[in-house]
């Protein structure tokens, strides 16, 4: 198992990543500009689909809704791919070496990015009509991926605290520098296990609908061009690849940071 020095080295890598989460790239800034135009161009049926997803995201926070994954299947996958075999409950995974968590996370991220790229290309083929299919699919994939990342680090997505943390990871992935700094500050209380209650965490999730709209705006002009039949394949693949890359990276880093703090606390008590 790791010692404190090894864990602190990994923690420094995460802190360096946090500092690197600076302002948006030029194309991401550009992507936020035309969404008012896109709203006017978007047919009513697609706007209704987006409104429905806002309600579904709220349902996920409260109960998990239809987005909860099969944790037993994920635990079996971890047993098959990890050197750590003493896994009978999700809580057991917390004792798995951090290096195994890193390897599993990296593999999962690569798989999800490839799948999101193919999905974006396939749904972009039909332009605006298949765009209505793409938006809920990529949201569901993002939530599923973040739940799998949670389990890899020994956290149970059936717990409401974890669902809130997952939504904050989703929000972080599409926020600007000010938003990212605010989220990191909000999540800092989750590293304090003595203050880690549903009431304390949920009080920080103000205006959760903004999470979805920020997430939607991340696509911006990318989805605007995805409305073009056939050519939309290229833009759809690019948009979904970038979005899934950002979501998975945010989830991995934020969950890894949390697990490192808990491992350090456990070692300091020994």
Secondary structure by P-SEA (a helix, b strand, c coil): cccaaaaaaaaaaaaaaaaacccccaaaaaaacaaaaaaaaccaaaaaaaaaaaaaaaaaaccccccccaaaaaaaaaaacccccccccccccccccaaaaaaaaaaaaaaaaaaaaaaaaaaacccccaaaaaaaaaaaaaaaaaaaaaaaaccccccaaaaaaaaaaaaaacccaaaaaaaaaaaccccccccccaaaaaaacccaaaaaaaaaaccaaaaaaacccccaaaaaaaaaaaaaaaaaaaaaaaaaaaaaaaaaaaaaac
